[in-house]
Amino acid sequence: MHASQGRNAGLGLALASAFAFGGSGVAAKPLIEAGLDPLHVVWLRVTGAALVMLPVAWRHRALLRRKPALLAGFGLLAVAGVQACYFAAISRIPVGVALLIEYLAPALVLAWVRFVQRRPVTRAAGAGVVLAVGGLACVVEVWSGLRFDLVGLLLALGAACCQVGYFVLSDHGGDEAEPVDPLGVIAYGLLIGAVVLTFVARPWGMDRQVLGGTADMGGAAVPAWLLLGWIVLVATVVAYVTGVIAVRRLSPQVAGVVACLEAVIATVCAWVLLGEHLSGPQILGGAVVLVGAFIAQSSTPKAPSGPVAGSDRAAAGDELSAGRTAT
């Protein structure tokens, strides 16, 4: 009974994390359309979350000495890179499309494993990649000559590539006798990301008047500070923390399945709150992307004869992936 209660609590936390992450783009886009540069929104999000997570960083200060390269890589790719590319992408293309493209990351991870690490991949994982790419073709409607802004699509793909660094670094952090506490990595990743983004975004040139006004969300005037507060506290801090706790109560595979709901939640929220409607083929393609991404991420080999992508080692790398950055 106790184990069942723990699992139910884990599922609840995983759902909360997916909802929190899924709402980031919907809250950020009105701020961007109100006049804030996408990089400034990213800087506000990451810096605000880093300040909230300062006590956690202090508690795990030994990580600076133990794993400086891991923390730097996590801050540059999993925090700064993903956030900057994703927020820049949603300033040019619909939120749902950007997030679905970002969900190509599991497929790109398999490409890394196969061609960089030169490890075999399962047929099921390969099929997942094919499904994800085929679904993406439907999402961007390639038969119409790519209906969306090409730069926006490339930025979303850049977010997916940075997400690969997230998975690879997560695998490194969990692959030792004394695993690195993911909360500590997240805290320092946010701090390092904030420092890097300060030089890139140059927040001193931000239009601060936007934060004191309102932003249009589907025809409704919403205080800008309220949207920013949601992005920092809910879509970043709460999303990361609930995600990490959830993956420790569930298996990485189950947490990964629930995390796939993030794209669905973001698309539905953008549809309802921002009026970003998707066509029938795009909805079908989005579903195929999610199914393919899940298969690529969680498939297991038929026989335990050597390291195979999609096996237990790949699953171990998911310990940090309960709290996905992008979004």
Secondary structure, 3 states (H helix, E strand, C coil): CHHHHHHHHHHHHHHHHHHHHHCHHHHHHHHHHCCCCHHHHHHHHHHHHHHHCHHHHHHCCCHHHHCHHHHHHHHHHHHHHHHHHHHHHHCCCCHHHHHHHHCCHHHHHHHHHHHHCCCCECHHHHHHHHHHHHHHHHHCCHHHCCCCCHHHHHHHHHHHHHHHHHHHHHHHHHCCCCCCCHHHHHHHHHHHHHHHHHHHHCHHHCCHHHHHCEEEECCEEEEHHHHHHHHHHHHHHHHHHHHHHHHHHCCHHHHHHHHCHHHHHHHHHHHHHHCCCCCHHHHHHHHHHHHHHHHHHHCCCCCCCCCCECCHHHHHHHHCCCCCCCC
